[in-house]
Amino acid sequence: MPQGSSQPARPHRVAVIVDEGTNPFEVGVATELFGLPRPELGLPGPLYEVTLCTPTPEVRMNHGFFRLTGVPGLDAVDDADTLVVPGRPDNVVPRMAPVLDAIRRTHARGARVVSFCTGSFALAEAGLLDGRRATTHWMWADAFRDLHPAVLLEPDVLFVDEGDVLTAAGSAAALDLGLHLVRRDHGAEIANAVSRRLVFAAHRDGGQRQFVERPVPDVRDESLGPLLAWAQERLAEPLTVAGLAARAAVSPATLHRRFRAQLGTTPLAWLTGERVALACRLIERGEERLDVVAARSGLGTAANLRARLRRETGLSPSAYRRRFGTAAGEALVS
C-alpha cells in the first residue's frame, strides 16, 4: 500500500462496509476523513479514494433513518488497501456470512482492516482479533467479553493500533483513529491540516481514556484551554509540571486532576506528546539537524528525540524524514 507524503500512482483505496443497521455517523466519519477532496493541501492528487459497499442492493441504516442504494457490492473490498467496518447497535446478532467473508479475505491478502465503535464485534466474529489487543465502546465491553473471550479487550482506551488491524472505541473515537491513520500514512503535517479542516483536536493518543467524566465546574476558569495554548507556544522552554501548575495558579495535584478530567491524560504525557508532534513537523519541513529539532521541540537531546519518535511512530528520525519529509511539508508551508 502507498505510504509517505509523495503521491502514489493511485490514491490509497478505502472501502467501507455498510451493513444492515449500520450507524450513519461512523460512515460519515469515514467519508469525511478519507473521501473529501483536500485542495487546501496543495498536493497533486487526493490522499484517498473511498468506496461504500453493501452486502445487499438496499441497506437500511440504524433506526431506519434512511436506506442506502446504488453502491457497489462486497466485491469492492478486493481492491481496497484499507477496509473500514463501522458499528451497529444490534451487536449480539450475527453478521451476514458475506460480510464476514469479505472481512476475512481482505485481511488474508494483507490489507489493513479498521473498525469504528462496535464494528469490532464484526472483526472479532470474523476471527481477526483472537489473541490480539482491541477495544470497543465501553457500554458494550461486557457483552464483547462474553461473546469473544479470546480477544484481549482494552475497554478504557480510545483506539488500539495492532498494525494491520485497528479498532476504535465510541463513535467520536473514530475521528481519533481516522486522524491517526492519516498521520501514519501521510505524516503529522497533513494530519494537522485535516484536523483543522474538521475543527477537531489534532492528536489524542489512543491510550487516553474513552469515557471521560466532565462534571460541571464550580467556576468558569477551570478550563485548560488557556494553559495549553500558552504551553504550546513555549515547547522549546524547560516546562515542568510544577511550572504549568504555577502558571494555572493551582497545585500540581489539582493540575493532574484537571488534566485527567478534561483530557484523559497526565500533564507530562500531554507535554511530551505535543513536543513529539512539533518534532515531526520540523522534520517534515526539512530540518535535518537532530540537535536543532530536539532543542526547538523541547525534547532536549538527539538521543531523547530518537527514543520518543520511535515510541510514538515506530520510525527513526531518518526513516520518518524519508517517508514524510518531502513534498507534503513543502506544499503546506509554501
KEKE-3310 file (N, C-alpha, C; in steps of 0.2 Angstrom, whole numbers, plus 5000, padded with zeros to 4 digits):
npx = (5004:5002:5013:5019:5022:5024:5015:5007:5005:4992:4978:4977:4967:4951:4939:4922:4912:4895:4883:4868:4858:4869:4877:4875:4883:4897:4899:4899:4910:4920:4919:4921:4934:4942:4936:4934:4939:4955:4959:4966:4978:4987:4992:4996:4986:4972:4972:4966:4955:4938:4926:4910:4902:4890:4881:4869:4858:4850:4851:4846:4848:4854:4840:4832:4834:4837:4839:4851:4856:4862:4875:4892:4893:4900:4911:4919:4928:4939:4949:4953:4965:4963:4951:4936:4925:4911:4901:4886:4870:4864:4873:4874:4868:4872:4883:4880:4885:4892:4897:4906:4915:4920:4927:4937:4944:4949:4958:4966:4974:4982:4978:4974:4964:4950:4940:4926:4919:4907:4910:4920:4915:4911:4924:4929:4920:4923:4935:4947:4953:4957:4967:4973:4976:4962:4949:4932:4916:4913:4901:4897:4907:4906:4897:4905:4916:4909:4905:4917:4929:4942:4948:4959:4953:4953:4945:4946:4952:4954:4958:4965:4980:4985:4994:4991:4978:4966:4956:4943:4935:4921:4909:4914:4928:4931:4935:4947:4955:4954:4961:4973:4977:4978:4989:4999:4999:5003:5010:5013:5010:5001:4991:4988:4983:4971:4964:4962:4953:4943:4940:4944:4953:4970:4978:4974:4980:4979:4979:4973:4959:4943:4931:4927:4923:4915:4912:4901:4909:4913:4918:4921:4934:4941:4944:4957:4961:4967:4979:4985:4987:4996:5007:5009:5015:5028:5036:5049:5055:5061:5049:5039:5029:5027:5029:5019:5008:5010:5008:4995:4990:4987:4989:5001:4994:4981:4981:4985:4972:4964:4969:4967:4953:4948:4956:4959:4972:4989:4998:5012:5012:5004:5012:5024:5019:5015:5027:5033:5025:5028:5041:5040:5034:5044:5054:5047:5046:5059:5070:5086:5095:5097:5099:5095:5081:5078:5081:5072:5060:5059:5063:5076:5088:5097:5097:5086:5076:5076:5072:5059:5053:5053:5046:5033:5030:5035:5046:5063:5071:5078:5071:5058:5060:5063:5050:5041:5046:5046:5038:5025:5027:5033:5023:5013:5019:5023)
npy = (4994:5012:5023:5037:5054:5058:5058:5043:5032:5029:5034:5029:5016:5015:5005:5005:4995:4994:4988:4980:4990:4999:5012:5029:5039:5034:5030:5042:5048:5041:5044:5058:5059:5052:5053:5066:5079:5088:5102:5112:5107:5108:5097:5086:5077:5067:5061:5049:5037:5033:5020:5015:5000:4987:4972:4969:4975:4985:4994:4996:5009:5012:5013:5015:5028:5031:5024:5015:5014:5009:5008:4999:4981:4969:4964:4975:4976:4970:4977:4986:4995:4998:4993:4998:4995:5000:5003:4995:4994:4982:4971:4958:4950:4939:4943:4945:4931:4934:4947:4944:4935:4944:4953:4943:4939:4951:4954:4943:4944:4954:4967:4982:4982:4990:4995:5004:5010:4999:4991:4982:4971:4964:4961:4953:4942:4938:4932:4939:4945:4937:4933:4945:4963:4974:4986:4993:5001:5007:5004:4992:4983:4972:4963:4961:4954:4943:4937:4936:4929:4926:4938:4951:4962:4980:4991:5004:5013:5025:5020:5006:5001:4988:4987:4979:4978:4988:4996:5006:5015:5022:5032:5045:5042:5037:5047:5051:5039:5039:5051:5047:5037:5044:5052:5042:5037:5048:5058:5070:5083:5084:5077:5086:5097:5092:5089:5103:5107:5099:5105:5099:5091:5089:5078:5065:5053:5036:5029:5036:5038:5032:5035:5049:5058:5073:5083:5097:5112:5122:5135:5146:5147:5135:5128:5121:5126:5140:5138:5127:5133:5143:5135:5128:5137:5138:5127:5124:5128:5125:5118:5112:5101:5106:5120:5122:5121:5131:5142:5140:5143:5134:5119:5106:5093:5097:5101:5089:5082:5090:5088:5075:5074:5083:5080:5067:5062:5064:5079:5078:5068:5074:5085:5079:5073:5084:5089:5079:5079:5092:5090:5081:5089:5098:5090:5086:5097:5099:5101:5095:5093:5085:5089:5102:5100:5093:5103:5114:5108:5105:5093:5091:5082:5074:5060:5058:5062:5053:5041:5045:5048:5035:5028:5034:5034:5023:5024:5028:5045:5047:5038:5042:5055:5051:5045:5055:5068:5077:5081:5084:5092:5103:5108:5112:5123:5132)
npz = (5000:4997:5005:5014:5010:4997:4982:4976:4962:4961:4972:4989:4992:5000:5007:5013:5023:5023:5032:5036:5047:5051:5059:5055:5058:5059:5046:5040:5046:5040:5027:5027:5032:5023:5011:5005:4994:4996:4993:4999:5004:4993:4986:4972:4970:4976:4994:4997:4991:4991:4993:4996:5001:5000:5007:5001:4989:4994:5009:5025:5036:5053:5065:5054:5048:5035:5019:5010:4994:4977:4977:4976:4977:4989:4983:4980:4991:4987:4980:4989:5000:5013:5024:5031:5045:5051:5066:5073:5082:5086:5092:5096:5087:5074:5061:5043:5033:5020:5023:5034:5027:5017:5026:5031:5019:5015:5025:5024:5012:5015:5017:5026:5041:5048:5062:5068:5082:5088:5077:5080:5085:5073:5067:5077:5076:5064:5067:5067:5078:5088:5102:5101:5105:5107:5106:5111:5111:5127:5133:5128:5132:5142:5135:5124:5129:5134:5122:5115:5121:5118:5114:5118:5126:5128:5137:5140:5132:5118:5105:5097:5090:5081:5070:5057:5060:5067:5080:5085:5099:5105:5095:5092:5094:5083:5074:5080:5078:5064:5061:5066:5057:5045:5049:5051:5038:5030:5038:5051:5048:5037:5043:5054:5046:5040:5052:5056:5046:5050:5062:5074:5087:5085:5089:5099:5110:5107:5119:5128:5140:5135:5140:5148:5162:5164:5175:5179:5181:5196:5194:5181:5176:5175:5164:5154:5142:5140:5147:5140:5127:5130:5134:5122:5114:5120:5119:5117:5129:5146:5152:5165:5176:5188:5185:5175:5184:5192:5183:5181:5193:5202:5213:5209:5211:5209:5196:5189:5192:5184:5171:5170:5171:5160:5149:5149:5152:5158:5164:5160:5151:5141:5138:5133:5121:5114:5111:5104:5092:5087:5084:5074:5064:5062:5056:5045:5038:5034:5042:5046:5056:5070:5083:5083:5080:5092:5101:5098:5099:5112:5117:5121:5119:5105:5107:5115:5107:5097:5104:5108:5096:5090:5099:5097:5084:5078:5070:5065:5066:5054:5045:5047:5041:5027:5024:5026:5024:5012:4999:5005:5016:5011:5002:5011:5018:5009)
capx = (5000:5006:5015:5023:5019:5024:5009:5007:5002:4984:4977:4976:4959:4947:4932:4918:4906:4889:4879:4861:4858:4875:4877:4877:4889:4903:4900:4900:4917:4925:4919:4923:4941:4945:4933:4933:4945:4958:4963:4970:4984:4991:4995:4994:4981:4969:4976:4962:4949:4933:4920:4905:4899:4885:4880:4863:4856:4847:4853:4843:4853:4851:4834:4828:4834:4837:4841:4857:4856:4866:4883:4894:4893:4906:4917:4923:4934:4945:4953:4955:4971:4961:4944:4933:4919:4908:4897:4879:4868:4862:4879:4874:4865:4877:4884:4879:4891:4896:4901:4912:4919:4923:4932:4942:4948:4953:4964:4971:4978:4987:4976:4973:4956:4949:4933:4924:4914:4906:4912:4925:4911:4912:4931:4930:4916:4927:4941:4953:4955:4958:4974:4975:4973:4957:4944:4926:4913:4913:4894:4897:4913:4904:4894:4910:4920:4906:4905:4923:4934:4949:4951:4962:4950:4956:4939:4946:4956:4951:4959:4971:4983:4989:4997:4986:4971:4965:4950:4941:4930:4915:4909:4919:4935:4933:4939:4954:4958:4955:4967:4979:4978:4981:4996:5003:5000:5005:5013:5009:5009:4995:4985:4986:4979:4965:4961:4960:4948:4937:4939:4945:4959:4974:4981:4973:4984:4975:4979:4969:4953:4937:4925:4930:4918:4916:4907:4900:4914:4910:4920:4922:4941:4945:4946:4964:4962:4972:4986:4988:4989:5002:5012:5011:5019:5034:5038:5056:5057:5061:5042:5038:5023:5026:5029:5012:5003:5011:5005:4987:4988:4984:4994:5002:4989:4975:4983:4984:4965:4960:4971:4963:4945:4947:4960:4960:4979:4993:5002:5018:5011:5002:5018:5028:5015:5015:5034:5035:5021:5031:5047:5038:5033:5050:5057:5043:5048:5066:5076:5089:5099:5093:5100:5091:5074:5077:5080:5066:5054:5059:5065:5082:5094:5095:5095:5079:5072:5076:5068:5052:5050:5052:5040:5027:5028:5039:5051:5069:5071:5079:5066:5052:5061:5062:5043:5036:5049:5047:5033:5019:5029:5034:5017:5009:5022:5025)
capy = (5000:5018:5026:5043:5060:5058:5055:5037:5032:5030:5035:5024:5015:5014:5003:5005:4990:4997:4983:4982:4994:5002:5019:5033:5044:5032:5030:5049:5049:5038:5048:5065:5059:5049:5054:5073:5082:5092:5107:5117:5104:5109:5091:5085:5072:5065:5056:5043:5035:5029:5017:5012:4994:4984:4965:4968:4981:4990:4993:5000:5011:5012:5016:5017:5035:5031:5017:5016:5010:5011:5007:4993:4976:4967:4963:4981:4976:4966:4982:4991:4995:4998:4991:5001:4992:5004:4999:4995:4993:4975:4968:4951:4947:4938:4947:4941:4927:4938:4952:4941:4933:4950:4955:4938:4939:4957:4953:4937:4947:4959:4974:4985:4982:4995:4995:5010:5009:4992:4987:4977:4964:4960:4959:4948:4937:4935:4929:4943:4948:4932:4934:4952:4969:4978:4990:4994:5006:5005:5001:4985:4979:4966:4959:4959:4949:4936:4934:4935:4929:4926:4944:4955:4969:4986:4994:5011:5017:5027:5016:5001:5000:4982:4987:4978:4978:4994:4996:5012:5014:5025:5035:5050:5040:5035:5053:5050:5034:5041:5055:5043:5033:5050:5053:5036:5036:5054:5062:5074:5090:5083:5076:5093:5101:5088:5091:5109:5107:5096:5109:5094:5090:5086:5072:5062:5047:5030:5026:5040:5035:5034:5038:5054:5061:5080:5087:5104:5116:5127:5141:5146:5147:5129:5126:5120:5129:5145:5135:5123:5137:5146:5130:5126:5142:5138:5120:5124:5131:5119:5117:5107:5100:5112:5126:5123:5121:5138:5146:5140:5145:5128:5114:5100:5088:5099:5101:5082:5080:5093:5085:5068:5075:5086:5077:5059:5060:5067:5084:5076:5064:5079:5089:5075:5072:5090:5090:5074:5082:5098:5087:5078:5094:5101:5085:5086:5104:5099:5102:5089:5093:5082:5093:5108:5098:5092:5109:5118:5104:5104:5086:5091:5079:5070:5053:5058:5063:5046:5037:5047:5047:5028:5025:5037:5032:5016:5025:5033:5051:5046:5034:5047:5060:5048:5044:5061:5075:5080:5086:5086:5098:5109:5111:5116:5129:5136)
capz = (5000:4997:5011:5014:5008:4990:4979:4973:4955:4963:4979:4994:4992:5006:5006:5019:5023:5026:5034:5039:5054:5052:5062:5049:5060:5058:5039:5039:5048:5035:5020:5029:5033:5018:5004:5003:4992:5001:4989:5003:5005:4988:4983:4965:4969:4983:4998:4997:4986:4996:4990:5000:4998:5004:5006:4998:4984:4998:5016:5030:5041:5060:5066:5048:5046:5028:5016:5005:4987:4971:4978:4974:4982:4993:4979:4981:4996:4984:4978:4995:5004:5020:5025:5037:5047:5056:5071:5073:5089:5087:5091:5098:5081:5070:5054:5037:5031:5015:5027:5037:5022:5015:5031:5031:5013:5014:5029:5022:5007:5018:5018:5033:5042:5054:5065:5071:5088:5089:5072:5082:5085:5067:5066:5081:5074:5058:5069:5066:5085:5093:5104:5099:5109:5104:5110:5108:5115:5134:5135:5126:5134:5145:5130:5120:5133:5134:5115:5112:5127:5116:5112:5123:5126:5132:5136:5143:5128:5113:5100:5098:5084:5081:5064:5051:5062:5071:5082:5089:5104:5103:5088:5092:5094:5076:5072:5083:5074:5057:5060:5067:5051:5041:5052:5049:5030:5027:5042:5056:5045:5034:5048:5057:5041:5040:5059:5056:5042:5054:5068:5079:5090:5080:5091:5105:5110:5108:5126:5133:5142:5130:5144:5152:5165:5164:5180:5178:5185:5200:5192:5173:5174:5176:5158:5152:5136:5140:5149:5134:5122:5132:5134:5115:5111:5123:5120:5117:5135:5150:5155:5170:5178:5193:5181:5172:5189:5195:5178:5181:5200:5206:5215:5204:5212:5206:5189:5187:5192:5179:5165:5169:5169:5154:5143:5150:5152:5163:5161:5157:5144:5136:5136:5128:5115:5110:5109:5098:5087:5085:5081:5067:5059:5060:5051:5038:5034:5031:5046:5046:5061:5075:5089:5082:5081:5099:5105:5096:5101:5119:5119:5124:5116:5099:5109:5118:5101:5093:5108:5109:5090:5088:5103:5095:5077:5076:5065:5067:5063:5046:5042:5047:5036:5021:5022:5026:5024:5006:4995:5009:5020:5006:5000:5016:5021:5004)
cpx = (5004:5007:5019:5019:5020:5018:5010:5004:4994:4984:4976:4968:4956:4940:4929:4912:4900:4884:4872:4861:4864:4873:4879:4883:4896:4905:4902:4908:4922:4925:4922:4931:4944:4942:4933:4939:4948:4962:4968:4977:4989:4995:4992:4988:4978:4973:4973:4957:4944:4928:4916:4903:4895:4884:4874:4862:4854:4849:4849:4847:4850:4845:4830:4828:4834:4839:4846:4856:4861:4873:4885:4893:4899:4912:4922:4929:4940:4950:4956:4962:4969:4953:4941:4926:4916:4904:4890:4876:4866:4868:4879:4871:4871:4877:4882:4885:4895:4900:4907:4917:4923:4929:4938:4947:4952:4959:4969:4976:4983:4985:4975:4965:4955:4942:4932:4919:4913:4907:4917:4921:4912:4919:4932:4926:4920:4934:4948:4956:4957:4966:4977:4972:4967:4953:4937:4922:4912:4906:4893:4903:4911:4901:4900:4914:4916:4906:4912:4929:4941:4952:4954:4959:4953:4950:4940:4950:4952:4952:4965:4973:4988:4993:4993:4979:4970:4957:4949:4936:4924:4915:4914:4926:4936:4937:4946:4958:4959:4961:4973:4981:4981:4988:5001:5004:5004:5009:5009:5007:5002:4989:4983:4981:4972:4961:4958:4954:4941:4936:4939:4952:4964:4977:4978:4976:4978:4974:4975:4962:4947:4931:4928:4924:4920:4911:4907:4905:4910:4912:4921:4929:4945:4947:4954:4966:4968:4979:4989:4990:4995:5008:5014:5015:5026:5037:5045:5059:5057:5054:5042:5031:5022:5026:5022:5007:5004:5007:4998:4985:4985:4990:4995:4997:4983:4975:4982:4976:4962:4962:4967:4956:4944:4950:4961:4968:4983:4996:5008:5017:5009:5008:5022:5025:5015:5022:5036:5031:5025:5038:5046:5037:5039:5054:5054:5045:5055:5071:5079:5094:5095:5093:5096:5083:5073:5076:5074:5060:5053:5061:5072:5088:5092:5093:5088:5074:5071:5071:5061:5049:5048:5046:5033:5025:5031:5044:5057:5068:5073:5074:5060:5053:5060:5054:5039:5039:5050:5041:5027:5021:5030:5028:5013:5013:5024:5020)
cpy = (5006:5021:5033:5049:5061:5055:5049:5037:5032:5031:5029:5022:5012:5011:5003:5000:4993:4991:4985:4985:4998:5010:5024:5038:5041:5031:5037:5051:5047:5042:5055:5064:5057:5050:5061:5075:5087:5097:5111:5114:5106:5103:5090:5080:5070:5060:5049:5043:5031:5026:5014:5006:4991:4977:4964:4975:4986:4989:4998:5002:5011:5016:5018:5024:5036:5025:5019:5011:5013:5012:5000:4987:4974:4966:4969:4981:4973:4971:4987:4990:4995:4997:4994:4998:4996:5000:4999:4993:4986:4970:4961:4947:4946:4942:4942:4937:4931:4943:4949:4938:4938:4952:4950:4939:4945:4957:4948:4940:4952:4966:4976:4985:4986:4995:5002:5008:5001:4988:4982:4971:4960:4958:4953:4941:4934:4932:4933:4946:4943:4933:4941:4957:4972:4982:4990:4999:5003:5002:4994:4981:4972:4961:4957:4953:4942:4933:4932:4934:4928:4932:4948:4962:4974:4991:5002:5015:5020:5023:5011:5000:4994:4981:4986:4978:4983:4994:5003:5011:5017:5029:5040:5048:5038:5041:5052:5045:5035:5046:5052:5039:5038:5051:5048:5035:5042:5059:5067:5081:5089:5082:5082:5097:5098:5090:5098:5110:5104:5100:5104:5093:5086:5079:5070:5055:5041:5028:5030:5037:5037:5037:5043:5058:5069:5083:5094:5108:5121:5134:5141:5145:5141:5125:5126:5124:5135:5142:5131:5127:5141:5141:5128:5131:5142:5131:5119:5126:5125:5119:5111:5106:5106:5119:5127:5124:5129:5143:5146:5142:5140:5124:5109:5095:5090:5099:5094:5080:5084:5090:5078:5069:5078:5083:5069:5057:5064:5074:5082:5072:5069:5083:5085:5074:5078:5091:5085:5077:5087:5095:5084:5083:5097:5096:5085:5092:5104:5100:5095:5088:5091:5086:5099:5106:5096:5098:5113:5114:5103:5097:5085:5088:5075:5062:5053:5058:5056:5042:5038:5046:5040:5026:5028:5034:5026:5017:5029:5039:5051:5043:5039:5052:5057:5047:5050:5068:5078:5084:5088:5092:5104:5112:5115:5122:5133:5142)
cpz = (5000:5003:5009:5011:5000:4987:4975:4966:4956:4970:4983:4994:4998:5005:5013:5018:5026:5026:5036:5046:5055:5054:5056:5051:5058:5050:5037:5041:5043:5029:5021:5029:5027:5011:5001:5000:4996:4997:4993:5005:4999:4985:4976:4965:4976:4987:4998:4992:4990:4992:4996:4997:5003:5002:5002:4994:4988:5005:5020:5035:5048:5061:5060:5046:5039:5025:5010:5000:4982:4973:4977:4979:4985:4989:4979:4986:4993:4982:4983:4998:5011:5019:5031:5038:5052:5060:5069:5080:5090:5087:5093:5092:5076:5063:5049:5035:5025:5018:5030:5032:5019:5019:5031:5025:5012:5019:5027:5016:5009:5018:5025:5035:5049:5056:5068:5076:5088:5082:5074:5083:5079:5065:5071:5079:5068:5060:5069:5073:5090:5095:5103:5104:5104:5109:5107:5113:5122:5136:5133:5128:5137:5140:5125:5123:5133:5127:5113:5117:5125:5114:5118:5124:5131:5132:5138:5138:5122:5107:5101:5091:5084:5074:5058:5053:5068:5073:5086:5093:5102:5097:5087:5091:5087:5072:5074:5079:5067:5056:5062:5061:5046:5043:5050:5042:5027:5031:5046:5053:5041:5038:5052:5052:5041:5047:5059:5052:5046:5060:5074:5081:5086:5082:5098:5105:5111:5115:5131:5134:5137:5134:5149:5155:5166:5169:5178:5183:5190:5198:5184:5171:5175:5170:5157:5146:5136:5142:5143:5129:5124:5132:5127:5112:5115:5124:5120:5124:5140:5155:5160:5172:5184:5190:5178:5178:5192:5190:5179:5188:5203:5208:5209:5205:5208:5198:5186:5187:5186:5172:5164:5167:5162:5148:5143:5150:5157:5160:5157:5151:5139:5133:5131:5122:5111:5107:5103:5092:5083:5081:5074:5062:5057:5055:5045:5034:5032:5035:5047:5052:5067:5082:5089:5083:5088:5103:5104:5098:5109:5122:5121:5120:5110:5101:5112:5112:5098:5097:5108:5102:5088:5092:5100:5088:5074:5071:5068:5064:5055:5042:5041:5041:5029:5019:5022:5025:5017:5004:5000:5013:5016:5004:5005:5019:5015:5003)
residu = (MET:PRO:GLN:GLY:SER:SER:GLN:PRO:ALA:ARG:PRO:HIS:ARG:VAL:ALA:VAL:ILE:VAL:ASP:GLU:GLY:THR:ASN:PRO:PHE:GLU:VAL:GLY:VAL:ALA:THR:GLU:LEU:PHE:GLY:LEU:PRO:ARG:PRO:GLU:LEU:GLY:LEU:PRO:GLY:PRO:LEU:TYR:GLU:VAL:THR:LEU:CYS:THR:PRO:THR:PRO:GLU:VAL:ARG:MET:ASN:HIS:GLY:PHE:PHE:ARG:LEU:THR:GLY:VAL:PRO:GLY:LEU:ASP:ALA:VAL:ASP:ASP:ALA:ASP:THR:LEU:VAL:VAL:PRO:GLY:ARG:PRO:ASP:ASN:VAL:VAL:PRO:ARG:MET:ALA:PRO:VAL:LEU:ASP:ALA:ILE:ARG:ARG:THR:HIS:ALA:ARG:GLY:ALA:ARG:VAL:VAL:SER:PHE:CYS:THR:GLY:SER:PHE:ALA:LEU:ALA:GLU:ALA:GLY:LEU:LEU:ASP:GLY:ARG:ARG:ALA:THR:THR:HIS:TRP:MET:TRP:ALA:ASP:ALA:PHE:ARG:ASP:LEU:HIS:PRO:ALA:VAL:LEU:LEU:GLU:PRO:ASP:VAL:LEU:PHE:VAL:ASP:GLU:GLY:ASP:VAL:LEU:THR:ALA:ALA:GLY:SER:ALA:ALA:ALA:LEU:ASP:LEU:GLY:LEU:HIS:LEU:VAL:ARG:ARG:ASP:HIS:GLY:ALA:GLU:ILE:ALA:ASN:ALA:VAL:SER:ARG:ARG:LEU:VAL:PHE:ALA:ALA:HIS:ARG:ASP:GLY:GLY:GLN:ARG:GLN:PHE:VAL:GLU:ARG:PRO:VAL:PRO:ASP:VAL:ARG:ASP:GLU:SER:LEU:GLY:PRO:LEU:LEU:ALA:TRP:ALA:GLN:GLU:ARG:LEU:ALA:GLU:PRO:LEU:THR:VAL:ALA:GLY:LEU:ALA:ALA:ARG:ALA:ALA:VAL:SER:PRO:ALA:THR:LEU:HIS:ARG:ARG:PHE:ARG:ALA:GLN:LEU:GLY:THR:THR:PRO:LEU:ALA:TRP:LEU:THR:GLY:GLU:ARG:VAL:ALA:LEU:ALA:CYS:ARG:LEU:ILE:GLU:ARG:GLY:GLU:GLU:ARG:LEU:ASP:VAL:VAL:ALA:ALA:ARG:SER:GLY:LEU:GLY:THR:ALA:ALA:ASN:LEU:ARG:ALA:ARG:LEU:ARG:ARG:GLU:THR:GLY:LEU:SER:PRO:SER:ALA:TYR:ARG:ARG:ARG:PHE:GLY:THR:ALA:ALA:GLY:GLU:ALA:LEU:VAL:SER)
# end
